[in-house]
Amino acid sequence: MSNKKIRVVVALSGGVDSSVSAHLLVEQGYDVIGVFMKNWHDESVTISKECPWLEDSYDAMLVSEKLSIPFQTVDLSVEYKKRIVDYMFDEYGKGNTPNPDILCNREIKFDIFLKIALKLGADFIATGHYCRVKKNNNIYSLLMGLDKNKDQSYFLCQLSQNQLSKTLFPIGNLTKKEVRAIAKKQNLVTAEKKDSQGLCFIGKIKLPDFLQQKLKPKKGKIIKISIDNNRHIKHDAKNLSYKNLDKISKPFDYDYEDGEYIGDHNGAHFFTIGQRKGIAVGGTKNPLFVLKTDVINNVIYVGEGKNHPGLFRKVLFIKKEDLHLLRKDKFVDKRKGFNVEARIRYRQPLQKALLIFVNNGVFLVFQKKQSAITKGQFAVWYNDKELLGSGIIS
């Protein structure tokens, strides 16, 4: 069957990556439709009069005209607010640190948008992500993009086999430099456009300012934990058991008696573990980093220096209900540990770890201590550049 009979709906964001994705699909002979998602226009949580989506939608329309493909805009702002923004505010209010970009992909691009595309007669959807899909024996593998500096598989860690089966990533085998070159050669209006910053589909908004529109400031204490007073939890990595794993997977449990009051903050829910900026306290030899947030008592605990032992742990836990296995066939025998390469944040170099299944979830045991393991963020694990699973850190 020729590509002419295969319809692909491209998520055009108004950026260079999705523009080149659409061009490559047209060049390959697919029946291509461009769609721009309008996901945000709630003025109650904007901090300026800028409307980045207007510029982006206009650029997406110009690219569609250049490529001679149909174009339309869909308004998903109601669904985006319910599934992403409200969830995000709720999680920050609980003292967790969610990842809106991962949620946006799972809930919006590859769920609602996919359903809209199927109603338009699509066989596939396509996005401008730097990653790859490979099919083997009706099993779909999500592979890292060839451009190591731009690989975005981390942000797609919650996708399902069904979603991958209906998705194309046209630029997964290219580097960013190559994508820019193609856009320039084709005279696409987005060729020199800078990559978008800020929240997924919201635009140029700083997260603390965004949060303060809904989560009100609340004065609280900053407690400094000295290295001498840090609680070191020792364990024997050669003799792992559920009991000691459960203990060492938990953050250090600081309280007032562990430290020294050094100042005030404007709300514990505005801070996250490992954060450096926003701690308005001077007079220390080294920068202060957040070690723990306590939203119930509205206290943040900080330590001096990026090597403070309170920032580091070797083990994290993911609850069973927060666990997502993209390749369930790889983890059939759950009685053993699985050697994987994992990361706890985007762009972090892959870390060697052991994945251990227990009745109520999984433990990730790293070979080396990891800095700022943060509740609410996603841990992701790979084998030979293939993303196998992910989960929300407890």
Sequence and secondary structure as in RCSB ss.txt:
>XXXX:A:sequence
MSNKKIRVVVALSGGVDSSVSAHLLVEQGYDVIGVFMKNWHDESVTISKECPWLEDSYDAMLVSEKLSIPFQTVD
LSVEYKKRIVDYMFDEYGKGNTPNPDILCNREIKFDIFLKIALKLGADFIATGHYCRVKKNNNIYSLLMGLDKNK
DQSYFLCQLSQNQLSKTLFPIGNLTKKEVRAIAKKQNLVTAEKKDSQGLCFIGKIKLPDFLQQKLKPKKGKIIKI
SIDNNRHIKHDAKNLSYKNLDKISKPFDYDYEDGEYIGDHNGAHFFTIGQRKGIAVGGTKNPLFVLKTDVINNVI
YVGEGKNHPGLFRKVLFIKKEDLHLLRKDKFVDKRKGFNVEARIRYRQPLQKALLIFVNNGVFLVFQKKQSAITK
GQFAVWYNDKELLGSGIIS
>XXXX:A:secstr
  GGG EEEEE  SSHHHHHHHHHHHHTT EEEEEEEE    GGG SSS  HHHHHHHHHHHHHHHHT  EEEEE
 HHHHIIIIIHHHHHHHHTT    HHHHHIIIIIIIIHHHHHHHTT SEEE   SEEEEEETTEEEEEE S TTT
  GGGGTT  HHHHHTEE TTTTS HHHHHHHHHHTT TTTT     SBTTTBS  HHHHHHTTS    EEEEE 
 TTT       TTS  HHHHHHHTS     GGGSEEEEEES GGG  TT  TT      SS EEEEEEETTTTEE
EEEESTT GGGEEEEEEEEGGGEEES GGGG  TTS EEEEEESSTT   EEEEEEEETTEEEEEEEEEEE   T
TSEEEEEETTEEEEEEE  
